[in-house]
Amino acid sequence: MFLAFKEMARAKVRFALLIAAIALLVFLILFQQSLQNGLITGFIGAIREQNAPVLVYSVDGQRVIQGSVITPPMEEQVRNAPGTGEVGRIGQGTFTGQPSGNDDAETFDTTVIAYELGADGNGIGAPTDVIEGRLAVTDDEAVVSDAVVSLGYDIGDTVTLLPGGKTIEIVGVAANAQLNVSPTLFTSYDTYLQAVASVNPDAGTPLPNVLGVIPADGFTPDEAVTSINDQSLELDALTKDDAAAETPGVSQVQQSFNIIFLLYGLVVPCVTGLFFLIVTFQKANSLTLLRAIGAPAGRLVSALLIQVVVIIGAGLLVGTLLYYPLSQGSLGGLALNFETGAVIFWSVLLMTLGLVSSLVAARRVLAIDPIEATTGQGVGS
């Protein structure tokens, strides 16, 4: 250990630059991880964070809520399916919203998710994690996603849906309950019908887009899904987790980010391994001399591995510290969160890969022949 730290003290700039390079890579990896999760949550967080265990789409809707339409015969089939307990209508529409809390009077494409209110506002399709305020308990009230509070959608503010002028008061904030990466309001089904009529009086009464289902006693969500899908080829029932994961576009986003993470995962061990291999070549003569005066090869290798652990560990620490403050905010309407699991996963992975890649340099140390000290040759010969 003395040998490892002594060498690092003599070449502070060299080792500091390597720590900085690893810290930057770690920061980029963790930031990209938060960005991926924030983007996916922005797309389908509202599906995951609503309380209906099963969602029933029409097949023609291709698992997009707004593209799905449930006709009365289809609704009757769902209600009569074995394993079906409570059923609630859910509607979704996109409107131009102007929040009163925005000083610049900006307008935003605003997604409205509507469900039939139950006791205390907790109907089928209601958000599950209200972190501030309360659920809507009457018409013209809504819960908003936490990602867009800074845009003027806060408790006590109102949102005016244009051009009709329908106003909705925000009474609660839900965590990670966003859809289509846009401001998302959970409101009553009647409020949604009024909003549609306000914006387009000739539209008529819209049919529900999907049905939320709570399985009957003794049935699991998967069993309810199978039972409902057996009723008609026009029905596409999914558990809410499957509905979120199979929303069009989600898998493509994950695949794109996975390629980026793979490249990052290859860069760190390559940089670390190459660095120590170069250093080993540069200090070939001194290593040969140490071996010649009796320094065990194991001690030299352990000094090398200690340096790897210290450098990668310092890089991980600095990168995480840089990442932490950025993960506490939002970016362009996307909520960013500190991903503890990602920090642990990448720390273990990068440390392991760094140690494995440094074994190439360790092999050079083990290959040193002490007799070469008398000839002036080093490990690079």
N, C-alpha and C positions, 0 to 999 in steps of 0.2 A: 504493500500500500504506500509506503514511504517513497519507493521508486516511482510509482505511478504519479503521485502528486508533485514530486520534485520535478519530473519532466514537464508536467502541465504548467508549473510555476515558471519554468524557463521559457516556455513558448505560449505566453498568455494570449497573444493576439491570434495565433493560429487556432487554438482550441476555442477561443471566444467566438471566432467567426463560424466555426462548425456548430457551436451551440445556437448561435443566432439563425443559421440556416435551418437547423432542425426545428427550432421554435417557430419560425415562419411557416414551415410545412405543416406542423401540428396545428397552428392557428388556422391555416387554410382548410385543413381536413375537418376540424371541428366546426368551423363556420359553414362549410358546405353541408355538413351533416344537419346542422340546425336549419339551414336554408331548405334542404330537401324535405325535412319533416314539416317545416312551416308551410312550404308550398303544397304538400299533400294534404295537410290539415286545412289549408285555405280552400282546396278543391272539395274535400269530402268530410271535413270535420263535423259538419252539421248532421251528417248521416250517422256517424259513429257516436255522437253525443246526444242523440234523441233516445227516448225511452222505449220505443217499440222494438221488441226482440226480432220480429219478422216484418219485412216490407214486401208488399205485393205490387209488382209492376205489370203493365201489359207488355207482351212480347214485342210489339211494334215500337215500344218506347226505348228499346235497346239499353235498358238499365240507366236511363237518364230521367230524373224525376219529371222535369218539365216536358219531356217528350212523351211521357206515358199518359194514357187516358184510360180510366176505369169506367166502363159502361155499367148501367144498372144490372144487366144479366150477369156480368162478371162479378160484380159486388155480391150478388145473391149467391153465386157459386162459392165464393170465399166464405161467406157467413155460414153456409150449410156444410162446409167441408168438415169431416171428422178431425178433431184436434184443435179446431178454432175456438178460442174463447172470446175475448172482447175484440171488437174491430172498430177502428176509427179512420175517418177520411182525412187525407192529407193533401193539401194543394200547394203548389209552388209557382210563383211568378216573378218576373224581373221588371222592375219599375225604375223610373228616374226619381231619385229621392234627394230632397234638399233638407239637410239637418239644420235645426235652429242653432245648434252649438258651433257651427262653422261661421266664423266672423266674415269670411270672404263670400258667403252665400254660394259656395260651390255646390254643384249637383254631382251625384254619384249613381252609377248603376247599382240598384239596391235589390237584393233578393228577399222576397217575403215567403216564409214557410208557415203555412197555416194548419192548425189542427183543431179538433173539436174540444172545447174547454170542458174539463171535468171539475171535480171538487178542488177548490183552492188553485184552479188553473192547471192542475196536473193531468191533462188529457193525454191520449195516446199520440205520441209524436212530439211531446214537450221536451225541452232541453233538460238534461239530467244534472248538470253542474252549474247552478246559478251561484256565482261567487260574490255578487253584490246585488242589493235590491231584492226583488221577488219575481215570481212568475206573473204573467198576465192573468187577471181574474175576471176581466170583462172586455167587451169590445173596445177597439181603439187604443189598446195597450200592447206593448211588445217587449220582448227580451232581445238584446243585441249581442253579437259576438264581441268578445273583449279586444280583438285585434283592431277594431275600428273606432274605439272610444276616442282616440286622439283626433279623428276626423270630424268630431262634433256629434257623435252618436253616444251620448252619455245619459245617465239617469237624470230625469227631469227635462231633457231636451225633447223636442217633437220633430218628427220627420214628415215633410209634406211630399206626397206623391204627385208628380206632375204628369200631364197637364190638368188633371181633374181637381187637384187641391185637397185630396183626402189627407187628413192629418192623423198621425199615430204617436202616442206618447211612449217614451222609453221608460220602463219601470224596473228593469233588471239587466244584469250583464252576465253572460254565460261564457265559460272557458272553452276555447278551441271549437266553437260552434259556428263555423263559417262554411259557406258553399259558394263554389264558382269564383273564389278569390275576390269576393265583393262583400260590402256591408250586408249582413244577414239579420233579418228580423223574424223572430218567432211570435206569431200572433194568433188570434182566434180565427176560426174558419169563416165566420160571418164577416169579420173585418176584411179578410181576403176577398170575399165576394163583393163587398162594397167598394174595395179598391179597384177591382176589375171594372165594375159598373161606372166608377168615377172616371177612370181613364178612357174607357170605351163603352159608352152607354148602349151601343148596338151589339155588343159582344154576346149578350145573353148570359145565362147562368152556366159557368164552367163546371165540367165534371171533375171529380177528384182525380188527381194525378196518380197517387198511389194509395194503398190502404196499409195502415199499421195494424198489426195483429199481435195480441197476447195469447199464447197457446193456452188451451184448456188445461185444467188440473190433470196431472199424470202424463202430459205430453211435453216433450222437449221442443225447442225451436226447430231443430233439424227434422223431427217427426212431423211437425206442423207444416214445414216447407214441403216435404214430400207429399203429404196429404193434399195440400192446396194445388200443387202442380199436377196431381193426378186428376183433378176435376176438369181441366180444360187445357188445350194446347195454346190458348191465348193468354194464360196466366203465367207469370214468371215470379215466383216467390223466392225470397232469399233471406237468410239471416242478416241482421244489420251489418255485421262485420264483413260478410261476403258482398253485400250490396256496396259497401264503401270500397272494398278492395277491387271489385270488378267494374267500378265506374269507368267508362272510357277515358283513357288518357293517363290513369294512375300508374299502370304497369310500365308505360313508356317513360314516365318521369323517373321511376325507380331504376329502370335499366340504364338510363343515361347517367344518373348519379353514380350507380355502381361501377360503371366504366371509369369515371373520374376517380373514385375511391381506390380502384385497383391500381391505377397509375400512381396515385400518391403512395399507396402501400409499397410499390416497387422502388420509388425514388429514395425514400429514407434509408433502407438497408443498402442500396447501391452507393449512396453518398457516403454513408458511414464506413462500409467495407472498403471502398476505394480510398478514402482518406487514410485509414489506418494501414492499408497496404502501401501507400505512397510513403507514409511516415516510416514504416518498417524499412523500406529501401533506403530512405535518406539516412537513417541512423544504423545502417548495416554494420559499419566498422565498430561503433560503440557497443552494439549488441554482441558482436563477435568477441570483442575484448572482455566484456562481462562474462561471457561463457568461458573464455580462456582462463580467467582468474578464479573460476569455480562457481559462478552464479548458476543455480539450477535452472534448467529450461522452464520448469513449472512455475518458478517465481517470476520469470520474465513474461510468461503467458498470462499469469494471474494479474500482473501489473497492467498488461494490455486490456484484459477484460474489465478491470476496475475502471480504466479510463473510458471504455465504451459505456459502462453502466452510468458513470457520473455524467458524461456528456449527453447521452440520450435522456437521462433523468432530468438534467437541467433544462434541456430543450423542451421536454414535455411540460415541465413546471412553468416555464416562461410562456410557452404557447398557450397553455390553459389560462394563465393569468391575463393574457391579452384577449382571449376569447370571452372570458366571463362577463365583462361589462357590456360587450356587444350583444350577448345572448339575453340580456335583460330587457331589451326594447322590441321594437317592431321595425320592419323594413318594407316600405311600399304597401302597407296594409296587411303584411304577413307577420304573424306573431312568432317571435323567436324565443326559444326556451333553452335553458342550460341543460344539455343532454348528458346527465351523469353516466348513464350506461355507455354512451359513445366514448366518453373520456376514459373510462376503465377499459373498454374493449380495445381502443386504439393504443392506449398506453402499454397494455400487455403485448399486443401484436407487434408494435414497433420496437419495443425492447427485445422481444424474442427474435425478430428478423434482424435487428442490429447486431445481436450477439452471434447469430448464425453466420451473418455475412462477414463478421470480423474473424471467423475461424480461418479464412484464407490467409490473413496476416499472421495468425497464430501458427499456422503450418510453416510459414517462413522462419519464424523464431525457432521452432522445434528442429528445423532442418539445418541450423547453424552448426558447423564443425569447429570446435575450439582450436584445432590445429591451424586453421586459416589465419588466426591472429598473427602468426609468425610470417605469413606471406603477404599480409596487407589486403587480402581479398575479403569480401563481405558476402552477405547473402544474395547480393544482386548478381554475383558472377555466374 
